[in-house]
């Protein structure tokens, strides 16, 4: 038989198989009457049996910081009335998304922040990010720039982003960017007007039309007030700048947004998702009122606003909050008289810095991934996936690539561009969306009834509410109810901290100062001064003010000079909401131990008095070891002791700062009264702990024997470790 004949036979066999498969289209019904459908009561009974006495309601229902309780299961009969059967994406109240085609017609924007100190380096990074897949030019300015301060008087130029002082700096940053194809994001602090005038002036000087600009060069004066505790000038003056920018953009750059509502001050302070959304809505309403009072139509005012939210750790609530906030915003804008597209909320988001860690920072990659996933499912418009090393330093090529590629993979490989409102109809998510919507609306109404967001900040009501949630989060982390991988749980004792790679600030400032002075040495100072005078006399809340600022920028006015020319009014002051991270206290605890160890070649040493064979003590010895290593303490382990005398002798020889007795509840009544006194006798200054807990009838017995404290799942890990550091002298 030839090779061709074999191939033909194989082809015939395959065709026969396919014909047989096609013919067998009817499959017999499989009767299921032999199975009895389980009931909820039966499932609950099975759960209770597996819980071995633990309360069902406590273990199976999860309470959140938002006052919402996650049920273990959700049912159609309970969700039927709220299923969005007659609601479609891009229609009605935008619950199911702002665009009818979802991401099919327009993928969400990939906005990786570019933050190199020198303008030329930031320009190169913007182009590199765009070449590698970013679809938004996202420029992150440094602290001095956001405060409209000249780099020559800045203390830390480039601390968090690029340093911008002159038109030449902006020209360098924007040079060669394809701004007719890709949006530009640039946050301007409390007023966008100075940076807007520099950007437009640079484009104009290059012969480019600002009408093609899309994205946002935007300000958030209340957000800056919350962050720093003071505004750059009076809020009414800042609202004048806002109105001028909106009016100018409508005529000269109609696709550019100039107002930003950022929730990050609240979320970085520990706020829950309801607070984040409600305070953001109240801020946006304050901006709407300010713009309406300055003659801006509601459609123009609403379209000028970009919302920027933080995506947090609770996956399902992040989805729910984005789906809940859109209908509320639509209702608010509608109440002001807005219609159609003006009621759409444009949402930018980023990972919450609050939930990122310095120790075991590579886990931040996973945290960032779940946060963008929840944001995309919830229907955001653009996302900045921060580098995993953000809490430590500026990103490098590796960390930025990983962050960027997470988004690209979700779009290109995971197929998340295809489904529109993928959780629509989910019994769990629809229920959570309804609950979030009700709670956000209730808190928003409470803020409005109290006089609005500014009144809430001036009275300290908002700050107090956020502080209460922060305290609850810290308490939960102390008790390890909130598990922070690599920090209060599962610490990596071999870990070496990432190099923070600090920049040479003096060198950077010198380079920037020279660049600024070289540029200013060639300008017509008389012409510059004349344009600044014209800016001072320009209408406060009109587009002409921006035109005047652009002319001053083109004449050589610096960022600080532009800001000074438009500055009026007494700054507002409130109590700032300080930024935190959920792991910061455990990080400080561990770092304190490591610094002490390096300086003194010593550490808190804990001896485990493991009693009995390995199976008898292993579970509690392992738990205790992990518990104590959270503080980077030295844990002295062993395979167990047969007698209390052997354990006491070994403990004494170790010279440990503390001893933990590890065995079983059944053996403790015999071991503890005999061993604890001997441990105190051999190590008079040591603390003696018991791994586990004492039954009520033995609590006094164990206390009298010398048990100072217990280590178990209900123990306050942070307080115990802190007390051991104090005893060792690590804390003055």
N, C-alpha and C positions, 0 to 999 in steps of 0.2 A: 504493500500500500504506500502510495506516495504521500509526501508531506501535505500536498494540496488536498488529497482525499481525506486525510485526517482532519484538516481544518474544516472541510465541508461537513463531515460527520458531526464534528463538535458543534458547528453552527446549527445543524438540524436538531441535535439533542436540545440545544438551548431554546430553539423555536418551539419545540414540543413542550418543554417545561413551561414556557410563557403562555402557550395556548391553554394548557391545563389549568394554570393559575387564573387566567382570564375567565375560563368556563366556570370555575368555582367561586361564584360571586355571592351565593347565598350561604350564610353560616347558620348552623342550628342555634336556636335559643338555648341559653344555659340557665336552667331554673335556679333561682337563689332562695327558694322557699325553705330550704333546709337551714338557712341562717336567720336568726332573729335579730332584727335591727336593734342596736343598743340604744338605750335612752340616756339622757343627760344624768339622771339619777344614778344609773348603773356606772357611767363613766366617773362620776364624782366619787362613788363608793370605791371604785378601783384606785383612784388617786389617793384617797384617804388611807387605804391599806398600804400603798407604797410610801406614803409620807411618814409612816410609823409613829403616829401620834402628834406630828407637827400640825398646827391648825391650818385647815384647808384655805380659809379666807386670807390668811396672812401669807401663805406660800404661793398660792396660785394667782393672786391678784397683785399687780405691781402699781404702786403709787408713784406719781411723777412730781417734779417740782412745780408743775403747772396746776396741780390740784386735780389732775385727771388720773383715773385708775384704769390700767390696762386689764381687760378681762382675759382669761385663758383662752376663750373661744368666743366668736361672734356668730350670730345666727341670722338667717334671712328674715325670719318672722319679726325680729327686732329692728332690722334695718330697712325693711320694705318701704316704709313711708318716706325715707330720705334718699332713696336711690335716684340718681339724676337721669331719669328716663327721657325727659323732654328737654334736656340741656345738652348743648353740643359745644365743642371747643371753638373759641373765637366768637361766641355769641352769648346773648343773655347777660349774665353777670360775670362771665369769664372764670367761673369756678373751675372749668375743665381745661383752661389754658387761654392765652390771649390771642392765639393765631389758629384759624380753622384748619390749617395743614400741619400744625405742630412744628416739629423739626424737619419734616420732609421738605417743605418749601424753603425753610431757612434754619440751618443748624444753629444751636446755641453758640455764642461767641466765646472763643478761647482767648482769655485776656491775662497772659502771664506778665506780672509786674516787672518792669525793668528799672533797676535802682542803682546803677553804677554812679559813683560820685562825680566823675568828670563827664561833661556833656558829650564829648566825642565817644567815650566808652559806652554811654547809654545809647547813643545813636547806633553804634555797632551792634549792641545787644538787641535793640529793637528790630533791626534788620535780620539778625540771626534767628530770633524767636519767630519772626514772620516766615523766614525760609523753612523753618523746622515744623511749622504747623499752626502757630498762633494766628488768630484772625482778627485781633484787635491790638493796636499799638497802645499799650498801657504804660504810661510814664508815672513813676512814683517819685515825688519830690521829697527832699530832706526837710527836717524840722525848721531850719532857718528859712527856707523858701516858703513853707506853709505859713510862717509868721511874717512873710514879706520883709525879711531882714537881709541886708546886704551881706554877702559872704565875708566881706572884710571885717565885719563885726560879729560874725558867727562863732560860737564856741566849738561846735562839733560839725563842721561842714560834711555833708554826705553821710550823716549818721544812719539814716533810714532810706536814703534815696539820692537822687541827682541834685546837685547844687545849681540853682538858676538865679542869676542876678541881672543879666543884660539881654538885650535883643540878640546879640551875637551868640549868647549861650543857647537861646531858643532856636536860632537859625541852625546852629550846629546839631542840636538834638533832632530837629525835624528834617534835616537835609536828606534828600533822596528817599523819603518815605512815600509810599503809594497811598496818600491820603484821599485820593479819589475812589479808591477801591476798599480800603479798610478803615474802620472807625478809630478815633483817637479818644483815649480816656486819660484825663488829667485832673486830679483833685486839687482845688486851689485853696483849701482851708476855709476861713470865715468869709472871704470874698473872692470871687473868681475873676473880678475885673482886672487886676494887675497882670495875672498870667494869661488871661484871655487877650489882653491888648498886646502883650509880648508875642504870643503865638500868631495872632492875626497880622501884627506888624511884620514878623519874620516872613510869613507867607507872602504878604503884599510886596515886601522888598525883593522876593524871589520871583515875582510875577505870577503868583498862584492865586486862584479865586477861592475865597473863604466859603462861598456858597456850596462847594463840594464837600465841606467838612461834615462828618457825621460823628456820632459818639457823644462825648460830654467833656466840657471844660467847666467844672461845676464847683459850687460852694455849699457848705453846710454850717451856717453860723451857730445854730443851736447845738449841733453836734460838737463843734469846737468849744463852745461854752461848757458843755458837760464834761468834755475831756480835760480841759485846762482850768476850769473854775472861773475864767474871765474871758471876755470877748475882746477882740482887737479894738473895737470902738462901740459906740452905742448900737443896739440892735436895730433901731429905726434907720440909722444910717446904713447899716448892712443890708437892710431890706431895700433901701434906695438903690444900692449897688445891684442887688438881685433883680429888681424891676428893670433897671437900665440894661442889664445883660440880656434879660428875656426879650425885651423890646428890640434890642439890637439884633439878637439872633433870629428873631422872626423875619426880619427884613433881609439880613445879610448872610445868615447861615441857618436856614429853617430846619435842618435836620440835626442841629447841635443842641444838646440839653445843657442848661447852665445852672440847674438847681439839683442838689444831691441830698438825700435823706439817708444818713448812715446810722446803722444800729450798733456799730462796733463798740462805742463807749459803754453801752449797757451790757452787751454780751461779755466783753472783756472784764467787766466788773462783776460778772457772775449771774446776771439776770436770767430768768427763765424765758421760755419762748413767748409766753403770753405778754410779759413785760416788754420784751424786745419789739414785738409787733405793735402793741398798743401805744407805746411811747413814740415809735416811728410814725404811726398814723397821726398822732397828736401833733408831732413836729411838722408833718406835711400839711396838716390843716392850718397851722400857724402861718406857714409859707403861702398857702392859697389865700388866706385872708389878707396878708400883707400885699400880695400882688394885686388882688382885686381892689384893694383900697387905693392902689396906685394906677388904676385905669386899665389893667390887663384883663382881657376876657378869660372866662373860666377855661375854655378850650385851650387857649394858649398857655395859661398858668399850669394846668394839669399836664399838658404835653411836655412842659419844660423840666419836669421832675423825673429823676432817676433814683430808684430805691436800691440801696446796697445792704444786704443782710448777711449775717453770719450763719453758717450751717453747723449745727452742733452734733452732739454724740448720740442723741436719741433718734434713731433712724426714722421710725414711723412718724414721730411728731414733726420732724423736719419737712416731710412730705405734706403732712396735714396743714402745717402753718402756712406754706406757700399757697396751697389750694384754698385755705380759709381767708387769706388776706386779700386776694384779688376781688372777691365779691363785696367785701366791706369797702374797699377803696372805690369800686364802681358805684356803690350806694352813696358814698360820701360826695364824690364828684357829681353824681346825679342830683343830690340835694342842693348843691351849689348852682345847678342849672346846666351842667355839662351833659353831653350826649355822645353816643357812638364811640369812636376811637379815643376820645378824650377820657373816657372812663377806664381805659386799659391801664394796667400797672406795668411799668417796665422794670424788671427785676434783674439786678446784678448781684452776685453772691461770691463768697469766699469761705474757706474753712475757718472755723472759730479758733482764734489763737488761744482762747481760754483752755481748750482741751488738748493742747500740745505740750510735750515734755522735753526736757533737756537730757535726762537720763533715758537710755534705750530709745534714742530719737528716731531710729528707723521704723519703729512702730507708727510714727506719725504718717508714714506713707499709707498705711492701712487705714488710719483714721481719716486722712484726706480723701481716700478713695470712697469710703462709705458716705462721706459728707457730700461729695460731688454727685454720687449716685442718687442720693435722696433728693438733692436739689434738682437734678435733671428730671427725675420722675415727678417731682412737684411742679415742674414747668418754668424754671428760670429762663432768662434770656441770654445771660452771659455769666461766665465763671472764671475766677482767678484761683487756680489750684496752687496754693503756696508751697514752696520747697519744704521738705521735711525738716530742714535745719533752721527754719525761720526763728525759733526762740533763741537761737545761739548766735547766728551770724547772717550775713547776706548769702544768698544762694550762690552755688558755683555751677559749672557746666553740668555736673552729674545730677545735682539735686533739682535744678531747673528742668533738665531733660526728663527726669522721672515724673515730675509734677505735670509737665506739658503732655507727656505721652499717656498719662492716665486718661486725660480727656480724649485724646486722639483714638486710643484703643476703645473707649466706650462708644465713640461715634463710628469708627470704621470696622471694628471686630465684634463688638457686643451687639451691634444693631440697634442702639438706643435712639437713632434718628427715626426709626420706623413707627413705633407705636405712639399713638396720640392719647394722652391721659391714660397710661397703662394701668393705673390703679382705679380708674373709674368703675364704680360698681362694687369694689371690694368692701365687704361688710365691715371689716376692721377699719380700713382707711376712711371710708365714708362716715363712720361713727366718730372717729377721732377728728375728722375735718369739722363735723358739726359741733363737737365739743370745743375745739379750738376756736371756731368762729364765735361761739357764744361767749367764751371767756375773754377773747380779745375785744369784742364789742363792749362787753360789760366794763372792762377796765378802761377802755377808750372813753366811754361815756362818763365814767367816774372822773377821769382827768379833765374832760371838757366841762363837767359840772363844777369842778373846782377852779375854773378860770383858764384852763389850757395848760400846755406843757411848761410854759415859762413859770406860771404860778406854782406848778407842782415841783419845779426845780428850786424856785426861790424859797418855798416853804420847807424844802428838804424831804417832802413826801416821797418823791420818786427815788431819791438816794437811799432813804431808809428802807423802802421796799426791796430794792436791789441788794442792799446789805444783808437783809434777812435771808434772802435766798443764798447769798454767798456763804453766810454762816452755816446754813443747813448743808450746803455742798461740802464745806470743810469738815463738818461734823461727820457726815457720811463717809468721807475719805479717811478720817481718823479711825472710824470703826470698821473700815474696809467694806462697807456696804456698797460704796462706789469703788470699783476695782480699777486702779490705774496701773496697767501692765508695765513692769520694769521699774515701778516706783513704790507704791504701797503694797504691791503684790508682785511676786516672781522677779525680784531684783537679780540682775546679772552681776555677780561679784567680780567677774574678770573684766568688766567694762572699763574702757578708757574714754573719758569725755572728748568730744570733738574739739578740735582746735578752733577757737573763736575767730582766728585770723583778723585781729584788729588792724584797722588801717592807721597809717601814720598821719594823724590829724594835722600836725604842724606842717608836714610835707604837702598834704592835700590843700591846706589853706594857703600855703605859699604859692602853689601852682595856680590855684583859682584866683588869688589876688593879682598875680602877674597878668593872667588872661584878661581879667576885668579892667585893670589899669591900662593895659595895652590898647584895649578897645576904646576906653573913655578918653585916651590921650588924643584921639583923632576926631572928636566930635565938636560941633559948633555949640559951645556952652550957652551963648546968648540965645540961639534958636531953641535950644532945649529948655531954658528958663522961661522963654515966652510961651512955649507949648504947655509947660506945667502950670503957668498962670492961667492959660485958657482952660485947662482942665479944672482948676479950682473954681472957675466961674461957670462951669457947664451946669446945665439943669441936673438936679440931684438924681432923679429917677427916670431919665429919658435916654433914648438911644444915643443922643448927641454926646452924652458923657463918655460912652465907650469909644465913639469916634475920636473924641478929644484925647482919650487915653492912648489910643492907637497912634495918633500923631506924635504924642509925647514919647512913646516907646520908640518910634522910628527916628525921633530926634536924638535919642541916646539916653533917655531917662532910665534909671535903674528901677528894679522892682520896688525897692524901699522908697524911692522918690515918687513913684506912681502911687504907692499906698499912702504916703504922707499927703499927697495932693488931694486925695479923696477922703481923708480921715476927718470925721466929725463925731461929736457926741461923746458922752462919758461911758466908758466900758461897763457892761453888766458884770456882776459877780455872783456866783453861786458856789455851793460846795461841789467840788469836782468828784466824779466817780473814778476812783483809782483803778488802773488795770491790774488784773491778777491772772494766774493760771492755777488750775485745780491741783496741780502737783507741786506747786512752788514751795510749800512748807516741808514736804518730804524731801525735796531736792536740797533745801537748805540744811535739813537734818543730816542727810548723808554727806553733803559737802563738808559740813563741820567736822564729822568724824574723819574724813579723808585728810583734811587739812591738819587736824590734830595728830593723826598718825604720821604724817610726813614731817611735822615739826618735832614730835617727841618720840618717834619710833615706838609708839604705844597705842593701845586701843582699849575699848571696853571689851573685856573678856568674859564670856558666859560659859559656865561649865554645865553640861547636861548630865544630870544624875539619872541615867537610864537604868531602870530597874527591871531585872528579869531578862529572859531571852529576847532576841530581836523581834519576833512577832508580837511580843507583849508591849514593847515600848516604841516600836518604829513609827506608828502613825502619829503619835503626839510628838515624838522627837523631830520628825520631818516638819510638822506644822510649826513647831517652836523655832526650828532653824530658819525657816523662811520668814517667820514673824520678826526675828531679831536681825536678820541680814538686811531688812529694809533700812536699818540704820547703819549698815556697813560694819556691824560689830563682828568680832571674832568669836565664833561659836566652837567650843571644844567638844567634839563628839566622841563616841565610843560605842562598843557593841553590847554594853549592858553589864550590870554587876549582880552577883548572886546574893550578896548580903549588904545591909546598910553600912556595916563597918568598912567594907571595901569601897563603897561609894563615897563615904565621908572622908576616908583617907585620900582617895584620889582627888577629890574636890579641894581638900586642904593643900595638897601638893601643887595643884594648878595655880593657886594664888588668884583665882578668878574674882571679878567684881560682883558677880551674881551667879546663882545656881538655880537651875530649873529641874524639878523632879518630874520625870516622865515615866508613866506606867499606865495602868488602867484603873477605872473607878472601883473595880472589884478588889484590887490589891492595895489601893491607897489607905484604907482604914488600918491596915497592918504596917504599911511602910512609913506613912507620914509622921505619926507620933514618935516613931523610933528614929527616923533619919533627920528630920528638920532640926531638932535640937543639936545634933552632932554637927550639922553643917554650920550652924551659928557659932558653935564652940570652936570649930576649926578655922572658920573665916568670920571673925567677929564683925567686920565692917561690910560684909557682903549681904545682899538682899537674897531672899529665898522665895522663889516662885513655884507654883504648882501648875503643870500643864493640864488644863481641864477646869473643872469647877467642883465645888463642894456641895453635896446635898445639904439641905437645911439642917438636918439633925447632926451633921458633922462639922458645920461651919465653925462653931466655937472651938471644937476640938482641934481642928487644923490651925486656927488662929493662935490658940494657946501653945501649940507645938512650935510655932515660929514661921508659919506661911505669911509672907508679907503681901503677896498679890497673886492673881491668877492670870494665866495666859490661855485664852480660848477665843472662839470666833466672835464673842461679844466684847472682848477687851478693846480698850482704846489704844490702838497700836502707837499712835503718835505720842500720846501722853506718857506711855510707859518708856518708850525709847528716849524721849526728851528728859525724863527724870533720871535715866541712867547716864545720859550725857552730863547733866548737872552734877550728879554724884561723882563722876570721874573728873570734873573740873574743866570740861570742854567749854562750858558757858561760865563766864565770869559772874 
